[in-house]
Amino acid sequence: MPGRLETLRQLSAALLGRPLPDTDWLAVVELANSSLVTPQLHAALLAEGALHMAPPEYGAFTAEAFARNRERNQRLFAQLRHAIAALNRAGVEPMLLKGAALWAALGRPSHFDRMLTDIDILVEPEEAALAIDALGAAGFQALRAYDEPWRHVVAELARPGDVGVIDLHRRPPGPLKTSGVTGEQRRFEWDGLRAALPSPAAQVVMLAMHDQFHERAYWRGDISLRHLLDIAALARQVDWDAVTRLAGE
């Protein structure tokens, strides 16, 4: 079994669709699973015609994860659509965050292979109670609610049968100022629905702050490979001077 750094090198090559000849597929798939990038691994190998380089049992496993994730994502984005519609009816235009924001920034691809653990949306702090009521009227039940002012998430909501929860934010993760993020935004219209997107620069900073502070990576020395892939997908759209400015606010 290769060391973790060597496994990361092998997985990184495979995520480019160019697996190394000496790839230890057991170690690579284990790391992909723990990093939540198995569907993206399969998509990259498929796109570059490199699936034959993986032993059949690993190809079959990643194919199953790939197919199930696509189905789950379709259901999550239908859930997001219903949530935005409910908020719009109440006069609230939410901001999409993290995976949902990446999906929108990439043009709402019909096949989105990034795994989503939940749906993250941001509303203004003074709109939080209204947003919870509007989502409740649409059938979204508050599974957890948080009153502590230091928490960036105010509630987690879902309907029976949903495949994930909605994390309703009242401010960005970490020490970011809401004004800085909302000042770096784009309007987002989706078949009559209205929302906002953080600029690519703001998305990068929020991902970094989420991992460094909320997930405590700063103290543990961890990385989120899934979020690094998000940043790579956004890189050509990013104003890196804006990243520096936002990070310093």
matplotlib code that plots the C-alpha trace (Angstrom):
import matplotlib.pyplot as plt

x = [0.0, 1.6, 1.9, -0.8, 1.1, 1.9, -1.8, -2.8, -0.4, -1.9, -5.5, -4.7, -3.4, -6.5, -8.8, -7.2, -8.1, -4.5, -3.9, -0.3, 0.8, 1.7, -1.6, -2.6, -6.3, -7.4, -5.6, -6.8, -10.5, -10.3, -8.9, -11.5, -14.3, -13.1, -12.6, -16.1, -14.7, -15.5, -18.1, -15.6, -12.9, -15.2, -16.3, -12.6, -11.6, -14.7, -14.1, -10.5, -11.2, -9.0, -11.5, -9.8, -6.7, -8.6, -9.3, -12.9, -14.1, -13.0, -14.5, -17.8, -17.7, -16.9, -19.6, -22.2, -21.2, -21.2, -24.7, -26.2, -24.7, -26.1, -29.6, -29.2, -28.0, -31.0, -33.2, -31.2, -31.5, -35.3, -35.4, -33.4, -35.8, -38.8, -36.9, -36.1, -39.7, -41.0, -38.5, -39.3, -43.0, -42.2, -40.1, -36.7, -33.9, -31.4, -27.7, -26.5, -23.4, -20.7, -21.8, -25.1, -23.2, -20.6, -23.3, -24.9, -21.6, -20.7, -24.0, -26.2, -24.8, -27.4, -24.7, -23.0, -20.7, -19.6, -21.0, -23.3, -23.8, -26.5, -27.8, -26.4, -28.3, -27.7, -30.3, -29.9, -29.9, -33.2, -34.8, -34.0, -37.3, -39.3, -37.3, -37.9, -41.7, -41.7, -39.9, -42.2, -45.2, -43.8, -43.4, -39.8, -39.5, -36.9, -34.8, -32.6, -32.6, -29.8, -30.2, -26.6, -25.6, -22.1, -23.4, -23.5, -26.3, -29.7, -31.6, -31.4, -34.6, -36.0, -39.2, -40.0, -38.4, -35.8, -32.3, -30.5, -31.1, -31.1, -28.6, -30.0, -27.2, -27.6, -23.9, -20.9, -18.7, -15.7, -14.8, -16.0, -18.2, -21.5, -21.2, -18.0, -19.5, -22.8, -21.0, -19.3, -22.3, -24.1, -27.8, -29.1, -32.3, -33.5, -36.7, -38.4, -36.7, -34.5, -31.4, -27.8, -24.5, -21.2, -18.6, -16.1, -13.6, -16.1, -16.8, -13.1, -12.7, -15.8, -14.6, -11.2, -12.8, -15.3, -12.5, -10.0, -12.3, -15.6, -13.9, -10.9, -8.4, -6.2, -5.4, -5.2, -3.4, -6.2, -7.3, -10.6, -9.8, -13.4, -13.2, -9.9, -11.5, -14.2, -11.6, -9.9, -13.2, -13.7, -10.1, -10.5, -13.3, -11.6, -10.3, -7.4, -6.9, -10.5, -9.7, -6.8, -9.1, -11.9, -9.6, -8.2, -11.6]
y = [0.0, 3.4, 6.2, 8.8, 11.4, 8.9, 7.9, 11.5, 11.8, 8.8, 9.9, 13.4, 11.9, 9.7, 12.8, 14.2, 11.1, 10.0, 7.3, 6.3, 2.9, 1.9, 3.0, 1.2, 1.2, 0.0, 2.9, 5.4, 4.4, 4.4, 7.9, 9.0, 7.6, 9.4, 12.6, 12.3, 12.5, 9.0, 10.1, 12.7, 10.1, 7.9, 10.8, 11.8, 8.2, 7.9, 11.2, 10.4, 6.8, 5.5, 3.2, 0.2, 1.0, 0.3, -3.4, -4.3, -4.5, -1.0, 0.3, -1.3, 0.2, 3.8, 3.4, 2.6, 5.6, 7.8, 6.7, 7.0, 10.4, 11.8, 10.6, 12.1, 15.4, 15.6, 15.2, 17.7, 20.4, 19.8, 20.3, 23.5, 24.7, 24.2, 26.0, 29.0, 29.2, 29.2, 31.9, 34.1, 33.9, 35.5, 38.2, 36.6, 36.1, 33.7, 33.4, 30.0, 28.7, 26.0, 23.1, 24.7, 27.9, 26.0, 24.2, 27.5, 29.2, 26.4, 27.0, 24.5, 21.4, 18.7, 16.2, 17.4, 14.9, 16.7, 15.1, 17.4, 16.6, 19.2, 22.4, 25.6, 28.9, 32.3, 34.9, 38.3, 37.9, 39.9, 37.5, 34.3, 33.9, 34.8, 32.3, 29.5, 30.3, 30.4, 27.1, 25.6, 26.6, 24.7, 21.5, 21.9, 20.9, 22.4, 19.4, 21.6, 25.3, 27.3, 30.4, 31.1, 34.3, 33.0, 30.2, 30.9, 28.3, 29.2, 26.0, 22.7, 21.9, 19.0, 17.4, 13.7, 11.9, 14.5, 13.1, 15.9, 18.9, 22.6, 24.5, 28.0, 30.5, 33.9, 34.8, 33.2, 30.6, 31.7, 35.3, 36.7, 39.8, 39.3, 42.7, 41.7, 38.5, 40.0, 42.9, 40.4, 38.7, 38.0, 37.8, 34.3, 33.6, 30.0, 29.6, 32.5, 31.9, 34.6, 34.1, 35.4, 33.9, 34.8, 35.9, 33.2, 35.1, 35.1, 31.4, 30.6, 32.6, 31.1, 27.5, 28.3, 29.9, 27.1, 24.5, 26.5, 27.6, 25.7, 22.4, 23.3, 22.5, 25.4, 23.6, 20.0, 20.7, 19.1, 19.8, 19.2, 17.6, 18.1, 21.8, 22.1, 20.6, 23.2, 25.9, 24.3, 24.3, 28.0, 29.1, 30.6, 32.8, 34.0, 37.6, 36.7, 40.3, 40.2, 37.0, 38.8, 41.8, 39.6, 37.5, 40.6, 42.1]
z = [0.0, -1.0, 1.5, 1.6, -0.4, -3.2, -3.2, -3.6, -6.5, -8.1, -7.5, -8.8, -12.1, -12.4, -11.8, -14.9, -16.8, -17.0, -14.4, -13.8, -14.9, -11.3, -9.8, -6.7, -7.4, -4.0, -2.3, -4.9, -4.7, -0.9, -0.9, -3.6, -1.4, 1.8, -0.2, -1.8, -5.3, -6.6, -9.2, -10.5, -10.7, -12.8, -15.0, -15.7, -16.6, -18.8, -20.6, -21.4, -22.4, -19.5, -17.7, -19.1, -17.1, -13.8, -12.9, -13.8, -10.2, -9.5, -12.7, -11.8, -8.3, -9.5, -12.3, -9.7, -7.5, -10.6, -11.7, -8.2, -7.7, -10.9, -9.9, -6.5, -7.8, -10.1, -7.1, -5.1, -7.8, -8.1, -4.3, -4.7, -7.4, -5.0, -2.2, -4.3, -5.6, -2.0, -1.0, -4.0, -3.2, 0.1, -1.5, -0.6, -3.2, -1.6, -2.5, -3.5, -1.8, -2.3, -4.5, -5.7, -6.5, -8.5, -10.5, -11.3, -12.1, -14.6, -16.4, -14.7, -16.5, -16.8, -15.7, -12.6, -11.1, -8.0, -4.8, -2.8, 0.9, 1.2, -0.3, 1.1, 0.7, 2.3, 3.2, 5.0, 8.8, 9.1, 6.5, 8.3, 10.2, 7.0, 5.0, 7.6, 7.5, 3.7, 3.4, 6.1, 4.1, 1.2, 3.3, 4.4, 8.1, 10.4, 11.5, 13.5, 14.4, 15.9, 18.0, 18.8, 17.0, 16.3, 14.1, 10.4, 9.8, 11.3, 10.4, 8.5, 6.7, 4.5, 3.4, 3.8, 0.8, 0.2, -0.4, 1.4, 3.7, 3.1, 5.2, 5.6, 6.3, 7.7, 7.1, 5.3, 7.0, 9.0, 9.8, 6.4, 6.4, 4.8, 3.1, 1.4, -0.1, -1.1, -2.7, -5.0, -6.5, -9.8, -10.4, -11.2, -13.0, -13.5, -15.5, -13.7, -10.3, -8.8, -6.7, -6.4, -6.9, -5.2, -7.7, -8.5, -6.3, -3.4, -4.0, -3.7, -0.5, 1.1, 0.3, 1.9, 5.0, 5.4, 5.4, 7.4, 10.2, 10.1, 9.4, 11.5, 8.8, 9.9, 13.1, 11.7, 8.5, 6.4, 2.8, 1.1, -2.2, -3.3, -2.7, -4.4, -7.5, -7.1, -7.2, -10.2, -12.0, -11.2, -11.8, -15.2, -14.0, -10.9, -10.3, -8.0, -6.9, -5.7, -3.8, -2.0, -1.2, 0.2, 2.2, 3.9, 4.9]

ax = plt.figure().add_subplot(projection="3d")
ax.plot(x, y, z, "-o")
ax.set_aspect("equal")
plt.show()
